[in-house]
Amino acid sequence: MESVSPATNCCIGLQVASREHTKEEMDAWKIVRVSEDFRVIALGLPVPKYQGNPLDPPLRSRFQARDVYYLPFKDQLELLYAAGPNVAPQRVSQLLSMATTLCSQESSTLGLPDFPVDSLHSALQVLNVLPMLPTQELVQRLYPYHSMLGREGRTALEGVLSRFELLDGRSQSASRAVVAVVPATEGRADVTLRIADEEVTFQVPAGTNKPRPPNSSPTFISTPSHAQLLSDMMTSHMVKDMCLIGAKGCGKSVIAREFAEMLGYDMEPFMLYQDMTCRDLLQQRYTMPNGDTAWRPSPLVTAALEGKLLLLDGIHRVNLGTLAVVS
């Protein structure tokens, strides 16, 4: 569990003192009395297995511990069946078995990161609309092992996929492209994809501007790989935000801008840097004409208030603790 800040520790100490001493005694000592309704719930990860710092014994004695684990396999399976009624039950069971295996001690020993089991619900929502998508491809979106694991890790991961008959990416992969984007209800758009010889239409969130038809930008020259990436971004946009991973200068910003214009979004770029603090993510300092310093909302806050598409450029540079503000 990560260390609790001194301010929180102080407040908890005042809570204990408020129970043991009267208001008159606290006032005489000039100590501010906390509310009797003040309570604290601390959230943390088990250390070890994860990196972190154990709580100091005096502070630890003030907490009751509750070990919260994943739902039982059967309960999770029922939830996933409900999320993807059009998906074959065997495929759902294979996906959950794979995810559970990647969260086991055996996989941890091999150096494999935990699989985000909670995200399987979103994957099943996508498969429910597009059951022809290869399962391996969806796993790669949730768990980008080609980018984050070395050769041995990738081999071990593909061994797990093979064990549960999910290594279907190469055999089932088909060309994909966005055919049309049409306004639907407020804040929604109907997107039509062509997958091989089949067309599928589904709804995604959209901006307030009129969507721009695919392949109509005078400044964007689409290639087959661009078309496939944009169609994949559309399917991911059904259920979640996304992160584009790629080498410097490979066109991530251009693709993001094309995606935003196709869905009628105003895009709000936000350049991130290594020494950024939590406050910098929410507020920016600027100088007024008279020389005074003032604060204004950051692009993150502006995008959230105005319904824009936020482009976090350089998210890999920011400290993990700072990024907690975004979640």
Salt bridges, closest charged atoms under 4 A:
GLU25 OE1 - HIS21 ND1 3.45
ASP27 OD2 - LYS23 NZ 2.89
GLU36 OE2 - ARG33 NH2 3.55
ASP114 OD1 - LYS49 NZ 3.20
GLU137 OE2 - ARG141 NH2 3.50
GLU137 OE2 - ARG176 NH2 2.39
GLU199 OE2 - ARG194 NH2 3.20
ASP232 OD1 - ARG141 NH2 3.27
ASP232 OD1 - ARG176 NE 3.02
GLU258 OE1 - ARG212 NH2 2.61
GLU261 OE1 - ARG212 NH2 3.18
GLU268 OE1 - LYS308 NZ 3.03
GLU306 OE1 - LYS308 NZ 3.21
